[in-house]
């Protein structure tokens, strides 16, 4: 396909392997599997990947991968006529034409083009000349990640095993619905597209729901059409695997075609002194990795090589510190992590447990700078301060985001406890996940700033034991259980929803005062039986971090004023009394998982919320009877 510029971070979050990129001309391009990401235009694999490696040992250990690699950037052989030759040049991310079915712009005859075709012009058998071809708007996908061309021939003949090879056309009767769009075959068969995008809404078990496409494709309603199991981003139209799902037809540019599954971690110093931290930072900047040193026989040779490559920067450091840094770097990805870490929930818990401990302390290393601002017991000037336990300003942080897989149709795994979650993700990202060369995952790192705070533990426990709160929450939980919802049970408790809702209203208020757009500010929740903390942060690709506006609002004299304004604003929603009453009695949002929370009062852009705007309820903040802050609300 044609070359399309894409930001490297987008290849992790939006346009990863298996996703569709829509050009301004409306053509869809399928991003290829990771197996072919580090090849140049002549299909030569990059021999040295050290410059792309990201140093984040915690994620490497937990995900059991050898490397985290930054997506390759495109470079010409020379920047200009007078510059030196560059390394790793002419590297492309593979793009494939998909869907492959097109219709003639003149006669609407359907034709199939190769995935490798770089032009939309092709010979039309009906017009008997070369014509511009337009991609069809529909594809079919299933919840297991498969993607296929829409079965045009099978649909019009009502037979998935049809042998007809006659030409087909798309005909429109002029309406705005699928009923007005027909597929017509030269053999005389004709059928409208009515119902192809409909998902059955029966009351059967979720796993037994069948799409209308599966029910109606074959003439015999008992012969259900199942997913063909194609993975065209592997570069082979014929590649398929057995799949028992029932596919759904979707528009190729629909938002539910691709949901990236990512895992992120804040860089932590670990149990090392500042000198070793500094040496590790120098090694990372110099692109020195454990693989780079693997051919050397002993530690003395490794130290000499490191000092040779990074001579000026390491001149002031003793060999002892360099040796400790090398030992740590070589052992970082070799921890024996139990198979239970294949569970993404446990992975997140493990990552955030150490972050929570670190964020409560002062730190001053190159990738993490934390300033202690205030803690409970310090001189208090406002009543609301008594409801908080700790306030720290994170003047600099580094976040690493890793792509672990993707979903289609639904944004989250229907079974969040699946022990095969990461394994399934690798099987979608790589054609050959068992190849030792493929034991890596794409990642990117961003630098930023933030505010970390916790609530007063004693007040929080007292609030959780309030009988009116317990009664209110038991009623909500009972309604959820009756609907048999498959949700993260760790979030179905008052403390989690309280902290999540507080984070949302705080982000909304901070955006008005610190100069950042609300979509640029993110939340990171630390909530379980032992934790109650929130990191509000913003990040960018600049190694120097961000502008400092958010950190400034983390000062004691500003932060609690912002909290008061946010709580005051949360008292009333422009959709009240509807928002409050429906939230209290029935629930709102997807699967009614929210209480009194809607787009007008509590929702954030999807880039800001890590839970998809679920598990929110203003009542737990400001209700005069059960709200955590009820005694400080006028």
PyMOL commands that set and color helices and strands:
alter all, ss='L'
color gray80, all
select helices_A, chain A and resi 10-13+34-36+50-52+57-63+152-157+178-180+206-208+212-216+232-234+255-257+274-285+290-293+299-309+311-314+319-331+339-342+344-359+383-387+421-429+436-438+457-464+467-482+489-491+494-514+518-520+549-552+556-570+578-585+590-592+619-622+630-632
alter helices_A, ss='H'
color red, helices_A
select strands_A, chain A and resi 20-22+28-31+39-40+67-69+91-92+95-97+101-104+110-112+121-124+129-135+138-141+147-149+168-172+181-185+190-192+248-251+259-266+363-365+368-375+388-407+440-455+521-527+532-540
alter strands_A, ss='S'
color yellow, strands_A
deselect
rebuild
show_as cartoon
